[in-house]
Amino acid sequence: MKRLIINGDDFGLSEGISSGIVHCMKNGCVTSTTIMPCTEGALERLENWKTRIPGSIGVHLQLTSGKPFSPLDSIPSLVFGDCFPKDVSDLAQLNVDEVEREWRAQIEAVIEVDQKITHLDSHHGHHRHNRLINTYTGLARKYGLAARGGNQSICRQIADAGVPTADLCESRWLRGELTVDRFLKLVAEDFELLHDAGTVEVVTHPGFVDSNLAEITRYSHQRGRELEILCSDDLLNGLRKQGIELITYKAL
């Protein structure tokens, strides 16, 4: 059986992104989403939209962009002033205990708004770093959540830690031409690696393009193109022809 999770990252980053992800979940192929809790207005947007996408929401753990939930004096290695840095390279001296403290605070802040969260992943894939993966899987176990992996080796490491995850996470999609044919080609390649049996997650970033989105993120106009593709009949029909079942993280 070939099962596919299509996750819309960055829920909460803007109203257009949030409403666009909901649109893709109702009218397209996106099956789950993860909220960026540390961005301004994110939790309020979750409160407004959560009844439209129940059982499909996770936490997009942050170490860059936005303001942390922990007291600043408890996470000095993670902040510049009162904010996270914009680039992870500025966190060369990060303290793993501080990361655990802050990620736990982020998860609990989201749970206060929606107790039915299903999974974890991380902004810019920080969870894949050797120093952080044990912290990441430990939090997933603590809160009874599934979690995003990475390549097959990372996915196996997460599964071996007792955390439900896909067999492979496809993250190449946003680094090339955004077309239906390319999406289907990437997914076909992934399932070929899995001998046509297993679960793949594809990382996507759809959204309606707000007028000021380019000021918030470098990945801006492309989100509208992703939304168009992820809501297209051609994509849905192409996935069906490959014998793929769309699932949520809850199914893991």
N, C-alpha and C positions, 0 to 999 in steps of 0.2 A: 504494500500500500504506500502511495506517495502522498504525504501530507505537507501542506504549506501554510506557514504563518507569514502574513505581510503586516509588518509593524510600521505605523506612522510615528516617527520620532518628533520630539520638540513640541508636544502639546503644551499650551500655556505661554509659549514665547510671544505670541501676538494673538489678537482676536481673529485675524484672518487665517492664521495657521490652525488655530483651534477649531474654528467652524469648518475649515476646509477638510481637516482630518475626519470630523464627524460626518461631513458630506460623503467622503470616500468610504466610510464604514457603512453608510446607509445606501449608497448608490453605486458602490464599486467593490473592489476586491480587498481593501484594507480590513484586516480582522482584529487588530489590536493597536493600542497606542501607549506611549509613555510620556508622562508629564515632567517638564523641567521645573522643579518646585522652587528653585531659588531666583527665578526671574520675576520681575514686578508684575503683579496681577495674575500670576499663574494659578494660585489656589482659588481665587475668585472665579476664574474661568472654569476651573474644574467643577466648582459648586454649580455654576450655571448650566453646564453641559452634561454632567455625570448621568442623569437619568436617561439620556439619549443613547448612552453606550455602556450599559451596566455589564459588569463581568469581563470587561475588555481593557481595563486601565492598569498600567504599571507605573513604576517610578524610574525616571531617567536621571540617575545619580550624577551629581555635578561636583567638579573640583575647579572648573573654570566658568567664568561669566556669572554675574549675579552676586547676591549677598547670602552668606551662610546663615544657618539657623542657630548654630552654637554660639555661646558667648565668645567674643573675639579673643579674649585672653586664654581660652581653653584650646584654641587651634592656631597658635601663632605661625606655624610653618605653612599654613594653607592660605593666608590672606596677605594682601597688600593694602594697608589702610583698613577699610571696612568691607572690602570686596575680595572675591576670588580674582586671580589674574586672568587675563584673556587667553594666555597660552600655557599649556601644561609644562613647557620647558622652564617656566619660572618656578616650578615646584620641585626642583632637583633635590631639595633637602626636606621633602615632606616627611612627616612623622606618621607612621602607619596607625598608631593608636588614635591620633587626631582624625585621620580619615574615617576610622570606624565610628568614632564619636559623631562626626558630622553627618556621615551617611545614615546612621541610625536616626539622627534628628530629622533628616529629610524624609525618610520613610514614615516616621511617626507623624510628621506634619501632614503628609498626604493621607494617611489613615484617618486622621481627625476629620477630614473632609469626606473621604470615601473608604469605608472599612472593607470593601470587597476588591481591593487591588489584587492582581494576579501574578505579577512578575517584576523583575528588575532588569535594567540594562544601564548603560552609562554614557554620558556625553563624551564624544570623541573616543569611546572605547577604552576608557581608563581601567576598567575592570580586568582587561587582558594583561596588564603589567604583572610581572612575576611577584612584585612586592605586595600587590593588592588583591590578587585573585583569592587568597585564603580569607581575607576580610570580607570580600564580596560573597563568597559561598557561605561563609558563616552567618552573614546577615540574612541571606536567602533561607537558610535552614531555620534560623531563629523566628522568622516571621511566616514560615510555611509557604514560600513563594517559589515559582519557577524563575529561571534566569537565562538571559542571552549568553551565548557562548562566543565562538569565533570560528577559527578553522576547526577541522575534525579533532585535532589534538587537544585544543582548549575545551571543546565541547565534551570530550571524554573525561578531561580533568574535572570539569564541573559535575558531570554525571557521577563520576567516581566519588565525589564529595557528598553524594546523596541529594543532589539538587536536580529537579526536572529541567531538561533543556532540550533544544533541537539537536539533531545530529550534525548540523552544519549551519553556519550563519553566513549569508551572502551579503557582503558589504561593497561589492564592486559597482553596484548599480549607479550610484551618484557620481562616479568618476569616469563617465563616458557619455556617449550619445544616448539621449533619452527617447527611446522608441519602443513600441510594443514588441517588435521583432527581437530587439536586443534583450528586453526583459525575459521573453520566452526562451531565448538562447541561453542566457545565464542560468535560468532555472533548470533547463534540460541538462546542462553541463553538471550542475550540482547533483541532480538525481542520478546521473551516470556514475559519479564518484561513489554514490551510496548504493550502486547496483539496483537502482529503481525501487528501493524500499527504505522508508525512513521519513524523517521530518526535517524540512529546511525552513529557516527564517530568512526573509528578505527585508533588509533595512531600507525604508523609504522616508522621504521628507516632503509630503504634499502639503498644499495650503493655498488659500486664496491670498493673492499678493496685496498686502496693505500698501498704502501710498508711501509709508515711511519704512517699509521692511528692509530696504537696502541699508538703512542707517543702523539696523539692529543686527543683521547677519549678512555675511558675504554671499551666502547661498540664498538668493531671494527670488529672482524671476523664474528660476528653474522649478520652484515649488509649484507654480501654476501649471507648468508643463507636466510635472509628475501627476498632479491631480487629474488632468485631462486623460492621461494614459491609464491611471489606476481605475478610472470610472468608465473606460471604454469597453464596448461589447467585444471588440477584437481581442482584448486581453483575456476577458473571462472565457470566451470561446476557445482561445488558444490553450489556456490552462486545462479546460475540460478535455480537449483533444489529447493532451498529455496524460490524462487519467489522474489528475491531481485533485485532492480534496482540500478545500480551504478550512482551516481550523483556527481557534484562538489559543492563547497560552493556557487558558483554563483547561483545555483538553489534555494537556500534559500531566 
